[in-house]
Amino acid sequence: MLKLIFTIGVVYAVWYSFKNWARISAAYKEVQDEKARAEGAEIKSKPRQPVVQDLVPCPKCGSYVAAGAVCSCEKA
């Protein structure tokens, strides 16, 4: 019976600690965002777009390489 009560106590302590940690993290992030707005810094809301390169076929082997790059078949 004591083991069951101890286990329930440990589970409750871990759950309560995690809940408080999440609340503190959210409050910290909110304070940091407010500081950034007060300083005039821009908060990024959109993720960066990936860099896109055009590919061209190699005249010798036909594999596609980035435009302006040298194909591995020409290096050998």
N, C-alpha and C positions, 0 to 999 in steps of 0.2 A: 504494500500500500504506500509505503514511504517513497519507493522508487517511482511510482506513478505520479505522486504529487510533485516530486522533484523534477521529473520530466516535463510535466505541464508547466511548472514554474520556469524552467529553462526556455521552453518554447515561447512562452508569453514574454519573457525578458528579451529574447532575440527579436520577436515580432515588434514589440514596443520600441526597441532601439532602432530598428530599421525604419519604422514609421516616423520617428522623430528626426532621424538623419535625412530622410527624404524631404521633410518639411523645412528643415534648416537649409538644405541645399537649394530649395526653391526660393526661399527668402533671400539667400545670399546672391543668387542669380538676379533676382529682381532689383536688389540694391545696386549691383554692378551695372545693370542696364540703365537705371536712373542716373548713376554717375556719368555714364557714357553720354546720355542725352543732355545732361547739364553741361558737359564739356563741349558739346557740339559734335561729338564723334558720330559717325553714321553706323548704325547697327545693320549688319548684313542680314537681309531676310531671304534672299534668293541664293541657292547654291550656285557655285561656279559652273559654267558650261565647260564640257570637255573640249580639248583642242582637237580640231578635225584637220586631217591632211588628205590631199588628193593623191590617189595611187595611179601609177601608170604601168603598163606591162613592159617587161624587159624585152628588147627586140631579139635577144638570143634564145632565152629559155622560156619566156612567156609568163614568168612569175611576176606578181605585182609588188612594186616597191614604191616608197614615197617619192613624190616628184622632186627631182634634183639629187636623189640619193643614188649611190652606185650599187648595182646588184651583186650578190655574192658570186655569181658565175663569171663576172668580169674581173673580180679580184684575183681569182685563181690563175 
